[in-house]
Amino acid sequence: MSTIHLKATTTSSPEQFVAGLTDFGPGRQKLFPNSADGNLKVHDQGDRTADVTEGSGGIWERLHYDWSDPNRVVLKTTDSNTWGG
């Protein structure tokens, strides 16, 4: 299994960053152009986790989001037509 670590510099507070990353409502594609609103499906969402399928242009990925640790957000691919094989 591959693990990819991403790090970004931003002027947003940690709370703002997590709020943007975990907002699965309409308009998500404004922050994440590869997550078209028409392709977004929230299968399940709790206070600190979500199961979401997102993508665009025929490419999609189902992800388990976990932001229970205030110091990081973990995204785990559970299905995809891009990753795998």
Gaussian input, Z-matrix of N, CA and C with variables (Angstrom, degrees):
# hf/3-21g

backbone

0 1
 N
 C     1     B1
 C     2     B2     1     A1
 N     3     B3     2     A2     1     D1
 C     4     B4     3     A3     2     D2
 C     5     B5     4     A4     3     D3
 N     6     B6     5     A5     4     D4
 C     7     B7     6     A6     5     D5
 C     8     B8     7     A7     6     D6
 N     9     B9     8     A8     7     D7
 C    10    B10     9     A9     8     D8
 C    11    B11    10    A10     9     D9
 N    12    B12    11    A11    10    D10
 C    13    B13    12    A12    11    D11
 C    14    B14    13    A13    12    D12
 N    15    B15    14    A14    13    D13
 C    16    B16    15    A15    14    D14
 C    17    B17    16    A16    15    D15
 N    18    B18    17    A17    16    D16
 C    19    B19    18    A18    17    D17
 C    20    B20    19    A19    18    D18
 N    21    B21    20    A20    19    D19
 C    22    B22    21    A21    20    D20
 C    23    B23    22    A22    21    D21
 N    24    B24    23    A23    22    D22
 C    25    B25    24    A24    23    D23
 C    26    B26    25    A25    24    D24
 N    27    B27    26    A26    25    D25
 C    28    B28    27    A27    26    D26
 C    29    B29    28    A28    27    D27
 N    30    B30    29    A29    28    D28
 C    31    B31    30    A30    29    D29
 C    32    B32    31    A31    30    D30
 N    33    B33    32    A32    31    D31
 C    34    B34    33    A33    32    D32
 C    35    B35    34    A34    33    D33
 N    36    B36    35    A35    34    D34
 C    37    B37    36    A36    35    D35
 C    38    B38    37    A37    36    D36
 N    39    B39    38    A38    37    D37
 C    40    B40    39    A39    38    D38
 C    41    B41    40    A40    39    D39
 N    42    B42    41    A41    40    D40
 C    43    B43    42    A42    41    D41
 C    44    B44    43    A43    42    D42
 N    45    B45    44    A44    43    D43
 C    46    B46    45    A45    44    D44
 C    47    B47    46    A46    45    D45
 N    48    B48    47    A47    46    D46
 C    49    B49    48    A48    47    D47
 C    50    B50    49    A49    48    D48
 N    51    B51    50    A50    49    D49
 C    52    B52    51    A51    50    D50
 C    53    B53    52    A52    51    D51
 N    54    B54    53    A53    52    D52
 C    55    B55    54    A54    53    D53
 C    56    B56    55    A55    54    D54
 N    57    B57    56    A56    55    D55
 C    58    B58    57    A57    56    D56
 C    59    B59    58    A58    57    D57
 N    60    B60    59    A59    58    D58
 C    61    B61    60    A60    59    D59
 C    62    B62    61    A61    60    D60
 N    63    B63    62    A62    61    D61
 C    64    B64    63    A63    62    D62
 C    65    B65    64    A64    63    D63
 N    66    B66    65    A65    64    D64
 C    67    B67    66    A66    65    D65
 C    68    B68    67    A67    66    D66
 N    69    B69    68    A68    67    D67
 C    70    B70    69    A69    68    D68
 C    71    B71    70    A70    69    D69
 N    72    B72    71    A71    70    D70
 C    73    B73    72    A72    71    D71
 C    74    B74    73    A73    72    D72
 N    75    B75    74    A74    73    D73
 C    76    B76    75    A75    74    D74
 C    77    B77    76    A76    75    D75
 N    78    B78    77    A77    76    D76
 C    79    B79    78    A78    77    D77
 C    80    B80    79    A79    78    D78
 N    81    B81    80    A80    79    D79
 C    82    B82    81    A81    80    D80
 C    83    B83    82    A82    81    D81
 N    84    B84    83    A83    82    D82
 C    85    B85    84    A84    83    D83
 C    86    B86    85    A85    84    D84
 N    87    B87    86    A86    85    D85
 C    88    B88    87    A87    86    D86
 C    89    B89    88    A88    87    D87
 N    90    B90    89    A89    88    D88
 C    91    B91    90    A90    89    D89
 C    92    B92    91    A91    90    D90
 N    93    B93    92    A92    91    D91
 C    94    B94    93    A93    92    D92
 C    95    B95    94    A94    93    D93
 N    96    B96    95    A95    94    D94
 C    97    B97    96    A96    95    D95
 C    98    B98    97    A97    96    D96
 N    99    B99    98    A98    97    D97
 C   100   B100    99    A99    98    D98
 C   101   B101   100   A100    99    D99
 N   102   B102   101   A101   100   D100
 C   103   B103   102   A102   101   D101
 C   104   B104   103   A103   102   D102
 N   105   B105   104   A104   103   D103
 C   106   B106   105   A105   104   D104
 C   107   B107   106   A106   105   D105
 N   108   B108   107   A107   106   D106
 C   109   B109   108   A108   107   D107
 C   110   B110   109   A109   108   D108
 N   111   B111   110   A110   109   D109
 C   112   B112   111   A111   110   D110
 C   113   B113   112   A112   111   D111
 N   114   B114   113   A113   112   D112
 C   115   B115   114   A114   113   D113
 C   116   B116   115   A115   114   D114
 N   117   B117   116   A116   115   D115
 C   118   B118   117   A117   116   D116
 C   119   B119   118   A118   117   D117
 N   120   B120   119   A119   118   D118
 C   121   B121   120   A120   119   D119
 C   122   B122   121   A121   120   D120
 N   123   B123   122   A122   121   D121
 C   124   B124   123   A123   122   D122
 C   125   B125   124   A124   123   D123
 N   126   B126   125   A125   124   D124
 C   127   B127   126   A126   125   D125
 C   128   B128   127   A127   126   D126
 N   129   B129   128   A128   127   D127
 C   130   B130   129   A129   128   D128
 C   131   B131   130   A130   129   D129
 N   132   B132   131   A131   130   D130
 C   133   B133   132   A132   131   D131
 C   134   B134   133   A133   132   D132
 N   135   B135   134   A134   133   D133
 C   136   B136   135   A135   134   D134
 C   137   B137   136   A136   135   D135
 N   138   B138   137   A137   136   D136
 C   139   B139   138   A138   137   D137
 C   140   B140   139   A139   138   D138
 N   141   B141   140   A140   139   D139
 C   142   B142   141   A141   140   D140
 C   143   B143   142   A142   141   D141
 N   144   B144   143   A143   142   D142
 C   145   B145   144   A144   143   D143
 C   146   B146   145   A145   144   D144
 N   147   B147   146   A146   145   D145
 C   148   B148   147   A147   146   D146
 C   149   B149   148   A148   147   D147
 N   150   B150   149   A149   148   D148
 C   151   B151   150   A150   149   D149
 C   152   B152   151   A151   150   D150
 N   153   B153   152   A152   151   D151
 C   154   B154   153   A153   152   D152
 C   155   B155   154   A154   153   D153
 N   156   B156   155   A155   154   D154
 C   157   B157   156   A156   155   D155
 C   158   B158   157   A157   156   D156
 N   159   B159   158   A158   157   D157
 C   160   B160   159   A159   158   D158
 C   161   B161   160   A160   159   D159
 N   162   B162   161   A161   160   D160
 C   163   B163   162   A162   161   D161
 C   164   B164   163   A163   162   D162
 N   165   B165   164   A164   163   D163
 C   166   B166   165   A165   164   D164
 C   167   B167   166   A166   165   D165
 N   168   B168   167   A167   166   D166
 C   169   B169   168   A168   167   D167
 C   170   B170   169   A169   168   D168
 N   171   B171   170   A170   169   D169
 C   172   B172   171   A171   170   D170
 C   173   B173   172   A172   171   D171
 N   174   B174   173   A173   172   D172
 C   175   B175   174   A174   173   D173
 C   176   B176   175   A175   174   D174
 N   177   B177   176   A176   175   D175
 C   178   B178   177   A177   176   D176
 C   179   B179   178   A178   177   D177
 N   180   B180   179   A179   178   D178
 C   181   B181   180   A180   179   D179
 C   182   B182   181   A181   180   D180
 N   183   B183   182   A182   181   D181
 C   184   B184   183   A183   182   D182
 C   185   B185   184   A184   183   D183
 N   186   B186   185   A185   184   D184
 C   187   B187   186   A186   185   D185
 C   188   B188   187   A187   186   D186
 N   189   B189   188   A188   187   D187
 C   190   B190   189   A189   188   D188
 C   191   B191   190   A190   189   D189
 N   192   B192   191   A191   190   D190
 C   193   B193   192   A192   191   D191
 C   194   B194   193   A193   192   D192
 N   195   B195   194   A194   193   D193
 C   196   B196   195   A195   194   D194
 C   197   B197   196   A196   195   D195
 N   198   B198   197   A197   196   D196
 C   199   B199   198   A198   197   D197
 C   200   B200   199   A199   198   D198
 N   201   B201   200   A200   199   D199
 C   202   B202   201   A201   200   D200
 C   203   B203   202   A202   201   D201
 N   204   B204   203   A203   202   D202
 C   205   B205   204   A204   203   D203
 C   206   B206   205   A205   204   D204
 N   207   B207   206   A206   205   D205
 C   208   B208   207   A207   206   D206
 C   209   B209   208   A208   207   D207
 N   210   B210   209   A209   208   D208
 C   211   B211   210   A210   209   D209
 C   212   B212   211   A211   210   D210
 N   213   B213   212   A212   211   D211
 C   214   B214   213   A213   212   D212
 C   215   B215   214   A214   213   D213
 N   216   B216   215   A215   214   D214
 C   217   B217   216   A216   215   D215
 C   218   B218   217   A217   216   D216
 N   219   B219   218   A218   217   D217
 C   220   B220   219   A219   218   D218
 C   221   B221   220   A220   219   D219
 N   222   B222   221   A221   220   D220
 C   223   B223   222   A222   221   D221
 C   224   B224   223   A223   222   D222
 N   225   B225   224   A224   223   D223
 C   226   B226   225   A225   224   D224
 C   227   B227   226   A226   225   D225
 N   228   B228   227   A227   226   D226
 C   229   B229   228   A228   227   D227
 C   230   B230   229   A229   228   D228
 N   231   B231   230   A230   229   D229
 C   232   B232   231   A231   230   D230
 C   233   B233   232   A232   231   D231
 N   234   B234   233   A233   232   D232
 C   235   B235   234   A234   233   D233
 C   236   B236   235   A235   234   D234
 N   237   B237   236   A236   235   D235
 C   238   B238   237   A237   236   D236
 C   239   B239   238   A238   237   D237
 N   240   B240   239   A239   238   D238
 C   241   B241   240   A240   239   D239
 C   242   B242   241   A241   240   D240
 N   243   B243   242   A242   241   D241
 C   244   B244   243   A243   242   D242
 C   245   B245   244   A244   243   D243
 N   246   B246   245   A245   244   D244
 C   247   B247   246   A246   245   D245
 C   248   B248   247   A247   246   D246
 N   249   B249   248   A248   247   D247
 C   250   B250   249   A249   248   D248
 C   251   B251   250   A250   249   D249
 N   252   B252   251   A251   250   D250
 C   253   B253   252   A252   251   D251
 C   254   B254   253   A253   252   D252

   B1=1.4344
   B2=1.5327
   B3=1.3062
   B4=1.4580
   B5=1.5239
   B6=1.3112
   B7=1.4543
   B8=1.5153
   B9=1.3068
   B10=1.4555
   B11=1.5201
   B12=1.3159
   B13=1.4554
   B14=1.5237
   B15=1.3281
   B16=1.4519
   B17=1.5140
   B18=1.3035
   B19=1.4509
   B20=1.5242
   B21=1.3220
   B22=1.4579
   B23=1.5271
   B24=1.3084
   B25=1.4552
   B26=1.5208
   B27=1.3147
   B28=1.4586
   B29=1.5230
   B30=1.3091
   B31=1.4607
   B32=1.5244
   B33=1.3240
   B34=1.4686
   B35=1.5182
   B36=1.3127
   B37=1.4608
   B38=1.5296
   B39=1.3333
   B40=1.4651
   B41=1.5282
   B42=1.3248
   B43=1.4655
   B44=1.5271
   B45=1.3327
   B46=1.4626
   B47=1.5255
   B48=1.3266
   B49=1.4609
   B50=1.5293
   B51=1.3326
   B52=1.4679
   B53=1.5237
   B54=1.3293
   B55=1.4654
   B56=1.5260
   B57=1.3244
   B58=1.4636
   B59=1.5153
   B60=1.3234
   B61=1.4626
   B62=1.5175
   B63=1.3198
   B64=1.4649
   B65=1.5268
   B66=1.3294
   B67=1.4602
   B68=1.5295
   B69=1.3076
   B70=1.4685
   B71=1.5272
   B72=1.3076
   B73=1.4566
   B74=1.5204
   B75=1.3361
   B76=1.4611
   B77=1.5294
   B78=1.3105
   B79=1.4571
   B80=1.5129
   B81=1.3394
   B82=1.4701
   B83=1.5222
   B84=1.3238
   B85=1.4648
   B86=1.5295
   B87=1.3402
   B88=1.4728
   B89=1.5236
   B90=1.3309
   B91=1.4660
   B92=1.5204
   B93=1.3419
   B94=1.4585
   B95=1.5264
   B96=1.3353
   B97=1.4702
   B98=1.5363
   B99=1.3259
   B100=1.4668
   B101=1.5203
   B102=1.3200
   B103=1.4571
   B104=1.5319
   B105=1.3258
   B106=1.4676
   B107=1.5234
   B108=1.3293
   B109=1.4656
   B110=1.5317
   B111=1.3195
   B112=1.4631
   B113=1.5180
   B114=1.3292
   B115=1.4611
   B116=1.5218
   B117=1.3323
   B118=1.4560
   B119=1.5195
   B120=1.3273
   B121=1.4647
   B122=1.5200
   B123=1.3328
   B124=1.4595
   B125=1.5233
   B126=1.3245
   B127=1.4641
   B128=1.5313
   B129=1.3486
   B130=1.4603
   B131=1.5226
   B132=1.3261
   B133=1.4676
   B134=1.5054
   B135=1.3281
   B136=1.4542
   B137=1.5167
   B138=1.3273
   B139=1.4604
   B140=1.5245
   B141=1.3232
   B142=1.4674
   B143=1.5217
   B144=1.3292
   B145=1.4591
   B146=1.5248
   B147=1.3322
   B148=1.4634
   B149=1.5184
   B150=1.3222
   B151=1.4589
   B152=1.5241
   B153=1.3310
   B154=1.4569
   B155=1.5200
   B156=1.3288
   B157=1.4616
   B158=1.5206
   B159=1.3360
   B160=1.4580
   B161=1.5177
   B162=1.3134
   B163=1.4520
   B164=1.5086
   B165=1.3268
   B166=1.4637
   B167=1.5176
   B168=1.3195
   B169=1.4515
   B170=1.5171
   B171=1.3335
   B172=1.4576
   B173=1.5192
   B174=1.3122
   B175=1.4654
   B176=1.5214
   B177=1.3239
   B178=1.4580
   B179=1.5189
   B180=1.3162
   B181=1.4551
   B182=1.5210
   B183=1.3217
   B184=1.4602
   B185=1.5209
   B186=1.3279
   B187=1.4601
   B188=1.5156
   B189=1.3123
   B190=1.4557
   B191=1.5280
   B192=1.3281
   B193=1.4595
   B194=1.5222
   B195=1.3340
   B196=1.4670
   B197=1.5286
   B198=1.3182
   B199=1.4592
   B200=1.5302
   B201=1.3495
   B202=1.4605
   B203=1.5339
   B204=1.3298
   B205=1.4624
   B206=1.5295
   B207=1.3347
   B208=1.4630
   B209=1.5323
   B210=1.3231
   B211=1.4568
   B212=1.5196
   B213=1.3365
   B214=1.4620
   B215=1.5247
   B216=1.3196
   B217=1.4581
   B218=1.5202
   B219=1.3280
   B220=1.4574
   B221=1.5245
   B222=1.3268
   B223=1.4570
   B224=1.5206
   B225=1.3070
   B226=1.4636
   B227=1.5229
   B228=1.3269
   B229=1.4520
   B230=1.5229
   B231=1.3356
   B232=1.4607
   B233=1.5244
   B234=1.3504
   B235=1.4694
   B236=1.5142
   B237=1.3356
   B238=1.4567
   B239=1.5187
   B240=1.3196
   B241=1.4579
   B242=1.5279
   B243=1.3336
   B244=1.4649
   B245=1.5258
   B246=1.3392
   B247=1.4584
   B248=1.5189
   B249=1.2749
   B250=1.4690
   B251=1.5016
   B252=1.3132
   B253=1.4568
   B254=1.4743
   A1=107.70
   A2=116.88
   A3=122.43
   A4=110.21
   A5=114.42
   A6=121.27
   A7=107.62
   A8=116.19
   A9=121.84
   A10=107.68
   A11=116.57
   A12=121.92
   A13=107.82
   A14=116.86
   A15=122.12
   A16=109.08
   A17=115.32
   A18=120.98
   A19=107.18
   A20=116.54
   A21=120.68
   A22=109.69
   A23=115.30
   A24=121.63
   A25=107.26
   A26=116.01
   A27=120.44
   A28=110.19
   A29=116.15
   A30=120.57
   A31=111.04
   A32=117.01
   A33=121.86
   A34=110.04
   A35=115.26
   A36=119.77
   A37=107.77
   A38=118.59
   A39=119.69
   A40=112.00
   A41=117.12
   A42=120.77
   A43=111.25
   A44=117.34
   A45=121.20
   A46=111.05
   A47=116.53
   A48=120.94
   A49=110.60
   A50=116.27
   A51=120.47
   A52=110.27
   A53=117.58
   A54=120.90
   A55=110.95
   A56=117.99
   A57=121.29
   A58=112.62
   A59=116.11
   A60=120.70
   A61=112.28
   A62=117.15
   A63=120.81
   A64=113.03
   A65=117.25
   A66=121.42
   A67=107.66
   A68=116.60
   A69=121.91
   A70=112.07
   A71=116.20
   A72=120.95
   A73=112.52
   A74=115.67
   A75=120.34
   A76=110.41
   A77=116.13
   A78=121.39
   A79=114.12
   A80=117.17
   A81=120.26
   A82=111.23
   A83=116.36
   A84=119.60
   A85=112.41
   A86=117.93
   A87=119.87
   A88=110.61
   A89=116.94
   A90=121.29
   A91=112.03
   A92=116.20
   A93=121.93
   A94=108.81
   A95=117.70
   A96=121.04
   A97=114.45
   A98=118.11
   A99=120.63
   A100=112.76
   A101=116.57
   A102=122.24
   A103=108.37
   A104=115.82
   A105=121.22
   A106=110.71
   A107=115.70
   A108=120.80
   A109=111.90
   A110=117.00
   A111=120.89
   A112=114.29
   A113=117.30
   A114=121.59
   A115=112.61
   A116=116.71
   A117=121.09
   A118=110.71
   A119=115.67
   A120=120.56
   A121=108.87
   A122=115.68
   A123=121.31
   A124=106.88
   A125=116.53
   A126=121.72
   A127=110.91
   A128=115.14
   A129=120.48
   A130=107.52
   A131=116.42
   A132=119.82
   A133=109.77
   A134=114.58
   A135=121.77
   A136=109.61
   A137=116.50
   A138=121.12
   A139=112.52
   A140=117.86
   A141=121.31
   A142=113.81
   A143=117.73
   A144=121.20
   A145=109.95
   A146=115.17
   A147=120.04
   A148=108.87
   A149=115.77
   A150=124.44
   A151=105.75
   A152=116.97
   A153=122.21
   A154=111.16
   A155=116.59
   A156=121.56
   A157=106.86
   A158=115.78
   A159=120.29
   A160=109.92
   A161=115.73
   A162=121.49
   A163=110.66
   A164=115.42
   A165=121.36
   A166=108.65
   A167=116.28
   A168=121.18
   A169=114.29
   A170=116.95
   A171=120.83
   A172=114.31
   A173=117.98
   A174=122.44
   A175=107.65
   A176=117.01
   A177=120.38
   A178=110.49
   A179=113.97
   A180=121.67
   A181=108.28
   A182=116.30
   A183=120.88
   A184=107.15
   A185=115.13
   A186=121.52
   A187=111.73
   A188=115.23
   A189=121.76
   A190=105.83
   A191=116.65
   A192=123.12
   A193=108.36
   A194=116.36
   A195=121.28
   A196=108.08
   A197=116.45
   A198=121.39
   A199=110.59
   A200=114.93
   A201=120.55
   A202=111.83
   A203=117.51
   A204=122.40
   A205=106.87
   A206=118.78
   A207=120.21
   A208=113.86
   A209=117.42
   A210=121.00
   A211=114.46
   A212=116.95
   A213=118.38
   A214=110.79
   A215=114.18
   A216=121.97
   A217=106.44
   A218=117.27
   A219=122.31
   A220=108.59
   A221=116.09
   A222=122.78
   A223=107.40
   A224=116.46
   A225=121.17
   A226=108.78
   A227=116.41
   A228=121.03
   A229=108.39
   A230=116.00
   A231=120.10
   A232=111.99
   A233=116.87
   A234=121.91
   A235=106.69
   A236=116.10
   A237=119.52
   A238=109.28
   A239=115.95
   A240=118.67
   A241=110.38
   A242=116.40
   A243=121.68
   A244=111.80
   A245=115.94
   A246=120.83
   A247=109.55
   A248=117.04
   A249=120.57
   A250=112.64
   A251=114.59
   A252=119.61
   A253=108.86
   D1=133.47
   D2=178.25
   D3=-86.22
   D4=148.47
   D5=174.23
   D6=-126.52
   D7=129.80
   D8=178.88
   D9=-118.68
   D10=127.23
   D11=177.77
   D12=-106.86
   D13=128.54
   D14=178.15
   D15=-115.57
   D16=142.09
   D17=178.08
   D18=-136.68
   D19=137.82
   D20=-178.64
   D21=-137.34
   D22=149.20
   D23=173.79
   D24=-103.14
   D25=132.13
   D26=-177.16
   D27=-147.61
   D28=159.25
   D29=174.06
   D30=-88.83
   D31=-4.42
   D32=177.68
   D33=-71.56
   D34=150.49
   D35=172.80
   D36=-73.49
   D37=160.71
   D38=175.85
   D39=-54.83
   D40=-38.97
   D41=-179.84
   D42=-65.50
   D43=-40.50
   D44=177.89
   D45=-65.94
   D46=-40.91
   D47=-179.55
   D48=-62.29
   D49=-49.38
   D50=179.80
   D51=-63.57
   D52=-40.06
   D53=178.92
   D54=-60.58
   D55=-42.98
   D56=178.41
   D57=-66.76
   D58=-43.04
   D59=-178.90
   D60=-66.98
   D61=-29.30
   D62=-174.94
   D63=-107.67
   D64=15.98
   D65=174.36
   D66=-92.33
   D67=106.48
   D68=-175.79
   D69=-101.97
   D70=22.08
   D71=-179.74
   D72=-87.30
   D73=-178.53
   D74=176.91
   D75=-56.78
   D76=143.44
   D77=-179.25
   D78=94.72
   D79=-0.07
   D80=179.45
   D81=-56.61
   D82=-35.37
   D83=-176.87
   D84=-65.90
   D85=-15.46
   D86=175.37
   D87=-68.01
   D88=-36.61
   D89=176.61
   D90=-86.15
   D91=-35.49
   D92=-175.80
   D93=-128.61
   D94=89.66
   D95=-175.45
   D96=-57.88
   D97=-23.15
   D98=178.47
   D99=-86.09
   D100=8.81
   D101=176.90
   D102=-121.51
   D103=76.96
   D104=-176.54
   D105=-64.68
   D106=135.03
   D107=-179.69
   D108=-53.82
   D109=-37.14
   D110=-178.78
   D111=-70.26
   D112=-16.75
   D113=-179.76
   D114=-104.84
   D115=0.07
   D116=-175.75
   D117=-83.64
   D118=128.42
   D119=175.57
   D120=-136.03
   D121=119.86
   D122=176.60
   D123=-93.88
   D124=111.91
   D125=-179.06
   D126=-80.47
   D127=-36.52
   D128=-178.74
   D129=-160.88
   D130=143.02
   D131=177.13
   D132=-147.50
   D133=131.53
   D134=175.58
   D135=-117.06
   D136=-164.48
   D137=-179.39
   D138=-69.05
   D139=-30.56
   D140=-175.45
   D141=-135.42
   D142=9.78
   D143=177.91
   D144=-144.07
   D145=158.92
   D146=175.31
   D147=-154.56
   D148=150.32
   D149=174.71
   D150=-117.72
   D151=111.33
   D152=-168.65
   D153=-134.99
   D154=138.27
   D155=168.69
   D156=-107.26
   D157=129.87
   D158=179.63
   D159=-147.00
   D160=160.52
   D161=178.76
   D162=165.09
   D163=-169.99
   D164=177.29
   D165=-165.65
   D166=159.81
   D167=176.41
   D168=59.45
   D169=30.25
   D170=179.02
   D171=86.19
   D172=-4.25
   D173=177.74
   D174=-103.11
   D175=129.57
   D176=-178.19
   D177=-140.77
   D178=159.72
   D179=179.76
   D180=-148.82
   D181=134.78
   D182=173.23
   D183=-99.51
   D184=127.61
   D185=-173.65
   D186=-126.22
   D187=144.26
   D188=168.88
   D189=-102.20
   D190=114.74
   D191=177.57
   D192=-93.86
   D193=136.65
   D194=176.15
   D195=-137.31
   D196=114.27
   D197=177.84
   D198=-121.23
   D199=36.13
   D200=179.18
   D201=-73.00
   D202=-24.92
   D203=175.04
   D204=-90.54
   D205=119.69
   D206=-176.56
   D207=-65.32
   D208=-10.97
   D209=-178.01
   D210=-96.91
   D211=-4.69
   D212=-179.95
   D213=-164.31
   D214=157.72
   D215=173.90
   D216=-117.59
   D217=129.19
   D218=-179.37
   D219=-109.33
   D220=127.77
   D221=175.67
   D222=-115.04
   D223=124.94
   D224=179.40
   D225=-118.84
   D226=123.47
   D227=177.81
   D228=-73.21
   D229=125.03
   D230=178.18
   D231=-107.87
   D232=-18.47
   D233=175.77
   D234=-164.04
   D235=152.52
   D236=-177.88
   D237=-170.14
   D238=151.95
   D239=171.22
   D240=-99.92
   D241=8.06
   D242=179.09
   D243=-112.82
   D244=-48.83
   D245=-178.24
   D246=-91.85
   D247=145.51
   D248=175.94
   D249=126.33
   D250=-168.55
   D251=-179.37
   D252=74.82

